[in-house]
Amino acid sequence: MSKHHRNRSWAPAPEPLNSDIAVVDDHTHLASVVPFAESMAKEARDRGQAEVPVLSVDRMLEDAATVGVRKIIDVGCELPHLQTAVDLALAHPGQVWTALAIHPNEAVLHGHHGAAGPDGLPVRYQSWHDVDMEQAVAEVRRLALAYPEQVVAIGETGMDLFRTGEDAKELQRQAFREHIALAKELDLPMQIHDRDAHREVMETLIRDGAPRKTVFHSYSGDAQMAEVAKERGWYLSFSGTVSYKGNEGIRESLAIVGLDHAMVETDAPYLTPMPYRGRTNAPYMIPYTLRAMADTLDMPIDAVAAATRETTREVYGF
């Protein structure tokens, strides 16, 4: 289907999970879903398509709970969004927690040290990038200490060699190392962003020593990498990409680490699972990804859902 004709509406709600299972979305960006949906709504209007509603954060949380996704970890990974993520958790106790970090692509922009990557996009600085990286990480630390009930992880941090170029690679690695040290200092789990940087991320983790609980968010590695993760006790979090054609390595990795080291996430508003790839993602879509995981493991979806819930509880303690 062409871009002009592609469906921009919200995907239909999946069949609800067993009411006794309270699933957790391990990694989402609810504050980013709203502007993403606004963009989809505008595109639909411009092309004469059916109206696409823009849902509030509260409505998205309600929709998620209706299908059995009753808890989420909302991720703040840009300096101006750190407090926003904390405030969301404060507003929804028992339903929303947060992970905080400076995203690897953001890290190199602080202090104006960015370098264009293979994606070819220009480097663009915002006002908050005038703040140096040391101060930005200090703000992550301050909030994590100030809100220990809400902040349950350091993340997403790591390396991204698709968006950031070779000239800033070592600066990005240094920012990753600072987050590793912070997660260990605070004894918090760490959520890793790894895009086209498998070797660099694993080298850094092994050299510095990984935090006690290390999670690869939206895991994108292969079976060989999963074997290393299993050996070292790292956790893998699976997004809608586990349902995409051609991602056999991701599905093999799920089978390798097993459900006691696997979680489920949306990474909303991106990575919507099949058959709705390209539409706006949100936590209510989790059952579609769980179905893909269940099919991979040849297990009932409720068993997979319950297992991811228990693994998430083990990692984050709620």
Protein Blocks (a to p, Z undefined) as FASTA:
>chain_A
ZZklpcfbdcdddddddfkbccddfbdcfklmmmmmmmmmmmmmmnopacdddddfklmm
mmmmmnopabdcdddfbfklmmmmmmmmmmmghkaccdddddfklmmmgoplaccdfkop
acdddfklmpcfklmmmmmmmmmmmmmmlmmcgcdedddfklpcfklmmmmmmmmmmmmm
mmmmnopacddddehilmmmmmmmmmnopafbdcdehiabdfklmmmmmmnopacdddfk
lmpghilmmmmmmmmnopmlcccdekpaghiacfkehiacdfklmmmmmmmmmmmnopaf
klmmmmmmmmmmmmnoZZ
